[in-house]
Amino acid sequence: MTANEVSDGSATREVRRRLEDERRKRAAQLVALEEEIERAPLEEVEAADYARLENLRQSLAEIDGALRRVDDGTYGGCEGCGQPIPAGRLEILPYARFCVRCQGRASR
């Protein structure tokens, strides 16, 4: 879904719904993992558990950013080149900030 398509009210509601659903799922996973780590003896907590915590927190921040972009009308536009992010990418990663090419550049 491109930025132009999101300007349609029903499309905007659908994007918001998907993002809010994803946010609820990630937030529930984060709470569950935090509780699991809290209950476990310190020596049993793995570095991977802390990495999962950080990944969930980062995902929530990305989703919150996408919700802000929906609100301000910039959702679906690449923050790197300004071109529309392909609909297939947004379908897979609804909180994507970059097209694939610019994501590769940002990751380097």
N, C-alpha and C positions, 0 to 999 in steps of 0.2 A: 504494500500500500504506500503510495507516494504522498508527499506533503499535499499535493493538490487533491488527492482522493480523500485525505483526512479532513479537508475543509467541509465535506459533506457531513451533515449532522449525524446520520445513522452510522456512517463509517467511523466518525469520531467516538460515538458511544461504544461501538464494537471494540475499537482499539483500547479505549479506557477500561472496558470490562475485562479484556484479556490481560492487560497490565495489572489491574487490581487483583485478578485471580492469581496471577503469577506472584504478585507481592504477598498475598495471603499464604500461599504455599511455602514460599521461601522463609517468611517470618515464622511460620509454624515449625519448619525444619530447624531454624536457628534456635528457637526456644527449646525444642526437644534436645538438640545437641548440647546447648549450654547446660541444661538440667542433667544430662548424661555425664558430662565432664565434671560437673559439680559433685555428683554422687560418687564418682569413681575415685579410688585412691590415686593420689598424685602419680605414683610410679606406674600406674596402668594407663595413664593418659598418653597417647601417642602424639608425635609431632604432626601427623596427618590430621588428627582431630582439630588441632589449632589451625591448620591450613584450611580445613573445611569451614571452620568458623569464619575465617577471614574471607573466604570465597563467598559465603552466604551474605556477609555484611556488604561486600563489594557489589554483589548482585542486587541487593536491596537499594543501594545507593544509585546504581544504574537505572533501576526501575523507577525510582523517585524522580530521577532526571528526565526519563522518558515521559512521565506523567506531567512534569512541568512543561516539556516541549509540546505536549498535546494542548495544554492550557494556553500557551503563548503562540500557538499556530506554527511552530517550526518542526514539529514531529515529521519524520520521514525524509528530512533533508540531511545530507552528509555534512558534518561539521568540518570536514577537511576541504572538500572541493565545492561544496554548495549544491551539488547535483542531487537529484532524488535517489534515495537508497532503493534498490530493486525490491519489489513486493515479496519475492521469494525469500530474500534475506530477512525482511521484517517479519515474515510468517514464522521463520525458524527462531529468530532472535528479536522479539518485538521491541526490545530496548536498545537496539543497535544505534550507535551514534555516527558510525562511519560506513561508507561503502566498503567493499572488500579491498579494493586497491588502497584506499586511504587507511584502512585498519592495518594493513601490512606495514605501511609507513609509520603509523603511530606506535606499533609494537616494537619497532627497531630501536 
